[in-house]
Amino acid sequence: MREIPNLEYVDNLAEGDMVFRQKFIGILKEEFPTEQEEYLDTIKNALFREASEHVHKIKHKLNVLGLHNAYTLAVKHEKELRDGEQSFKDEFLLILKDVEHYLKTI
């Protein structure tokens, strides 16, 4: 069963401060598409070391969005990419699509 992104962590962090909450969400919505595109470009060009650096940035957003299993997979994917492997790529791409869709709805 796939995890569903959520804002529970953001809400707890904001402690009712709606300005902070919206600013935090705005940062996620601004940074994620760029990081996703950079990851896709490096994967397409087989630049695995660089791709691992993008996964490193993205994995923290997965954790913030309550995607703890996805975070764990991203850690494995990041390590594997550094070793020149990409067996977790397809699963990671599904996670990216889920996050992309979710961020468009909030």
C-alpha positions, 0 to 999 in steps of 0.5 A: 500500500502506497503512503499518502502525503500529508501535512501533519509534520508541518502543522505540528511545527507551525503550532497554529501559526498559519503564516508560517504554515503557508510559507513552509508549504510555499517553500515545498511547492517552489523547491520540489519541482526544480529538484524533481526536474534536476533529478530526472535530468541527471538520471536520464543522462546517467549522472548517478552521482549527481542524481544521488545529490538530488535524492538527498535533497528530496528525501527530506521533503518526503519525511516532512510530508509524512512519507516515512517508507518513501524516505527509507527507500530514498536513502537506499536509492541515494546510496545505490546511485552513488554506487552506480546502480538504480534498481529503486528508480521506478519506485522512486519515480512513483513517489515523485509523481505522488508528491508532485500531484499532492503539492498541486492540490494543497 
